[in-house]
């Protein structure tokens, strides 16, 4: 019988689920058509994971076409993370195992419900965002 050793993958996934934090920031912006800017950010909970964990973390990040960084905020990196998380969740049902479940939920909510560039539509989006955020906070 042949056994496939996935320890490197699962150790890396474990570090990602425990140490990643997902942030959505809404701020005023004079350069934006709606007058507001939404910034998405993925970062480590601590300055960086321990050195012995980096090979495992890099293994999983490589699966998603991502490089190890202290934080990810570029749209391309965000999109790759979303695909990686959705793929792993579809295959292994991991989404609820993330320590930052609330942050991940709101992060994915913004991905699924992108803000409008129109001011009035953005205000409606912001109300829906606040409502979703309050619901998430009440469940944690």
C-alpha positions in Angstrom: 0.0 0.0 0.0 1.3 3.4 -0.9 0.7 6.4 1.4 0.9 10.0 0.3 2.6 12.2 2.8 0.7 15.6 3.0 2.3 16.8 6.2 4.0 19.8 4.5 0.7 20.9 3.0 -1.4 20.5 6.2 1.3 22.1 8.4 1.4 25.1 6.0 -2.4 25.3 5.9 -2.5 25.2 9.7 -0.2 28.1 10.0 -2.1 30.1 7.4 -5.4 29.4 9.2 -4.0 30.4 12.5 -1.9 33.3 11.7 -3.5 35.2 8.8 -5.7 38.2 9.5 -8.1 39.7 6.9 -8.8 43.4 6.9 -11.2 45.6 5.0 -10.7 49.4 5.4 -13.1 52.0 4.1 -11.8 55.6 4.1 -12.6 58.9 2.5 -10.8 59.6 -0.8 -10.9 62.7 -2.8 -9.5 60.8 -5.8 -12.4 58.3 -5.8 -15.5 58.9 -7.8 -17.7 57.8 -4.9 -15.6 59.8 -2.4 -14.6 56.6 -0.6 -11.9 54.0 -1.0 -12.1 50.3 0.0 -8.7 48.7 0.7 -8.3 45.0 1.4 -5.3 43.6 3.2 -4.1 40.2 4.3 -1.4 40.2 6.9 0.2 38.0 9.6 -1.2 38.3 13.1 2.4 38.7 14.4 5.3 40.3 12.6 6.1 37.0 10.9 5.8 33.3 11.4 8.7 31.4 13.0 11.5 30.5 10.6 10.9 26.8 10.9 7.4 27.2 9.5 8.4 29.1 6.4 9.0 26.1 4.2 5.5 24.8 5.0 3.9 28.2 4.5 5.7 28.7 1.2 4.6 25.3 0.0 0.9 26.3 0.4 1.5 29.8 -1.0 3.2 28.3 -4.0 0.0 26.2 -4.6 -1.8 29.5 -5.1 0.9 31.2 -7.1 1.7 33.5 -4.2 5.0 34.7 -2.7 5.7 34.9 1.0 5.3 38.5 2.2 4.5 40.4 5.5 1.3 41.5 3.9 -0.6 41.3 0.7 -2.7 44.2 -0.6 -2.3 44.2 -4.4 -5.5 43.2 -6.3 -3.6 40.4 -8.1 -2.4 38.9 -4.7 -5.9 39.3 -3.2 -7.5 37.5 -6.2 -4.9 34.7 -5.9 -5.6 34.3 -2.1 -9.4 34.2 -2.8 -8.9 31.4 -5.4 -6.5 29.5 -3.0 -8.9 29.7 0.0 -12.0 28.8 -2.1 -10.2 25.9 -3.7 -8.9 24.5 -0.4 -12.4 25.1 1.2 -14.1 23.3 -1.7 -11.7 20.4 -1.4 -11.3 20.2 2.4 -14.0 22.4 4.0 -11.5 24.6 5.9 -13.1 28.0 6.0 -14.6 27.7 9.5 -11.2 26.6 10.8 -9.6 30.0 10.3 -8.9 31.8 13.5 -10.0 35.1 11.9 -13.4 33.8 10.8 -15.1 37.2 11.1 -12.3 39.0 9.1 -12.4 36.3 6.5 -16.1 36.4 6.2 -16.2 40.2 5.7 -13.2 39.9 3.3 -15.0 37.4 1.2 -18.3 39.4 1.4 -16.5 42.4 -0.1 -15.1 40.1 -2.9 -18.6 38.8 -3.6 -20.2 42.3 -3.2 -17.8 44.8 -4.7 -18.4 48.5 -3.8 -19.9 50.8 -6.5 -18.1 53.8 -7.9 -21.4 55.7 -7.8 -21.8 57.7 -4.5 -25.5 56.8 -3.9 -24.9 53.1 -4.7 -21.8 53.2 -2.5 -23.8 54.5 0.5 -26.2 51.6 0.0 -23.3 49.2 -0.2 -21.8 50.7 3.0 -25.2 50.1 4.8 -25.2 46.5 3.7 -21.5 46.1 4.7 -22.3 47.5 8.2 -25.3 45.2 8.5 -23.3 42.2 7.5 -20.5 43.2 9.9 -22.9 43.5 12.8 -24.4 40.1 12.0 -20.9 38.5 12.0 -19.9 40.2 15.2 -23.1 39.0 17.0 -22.3 35.4 15.9 -18.7 35.3 17.1 
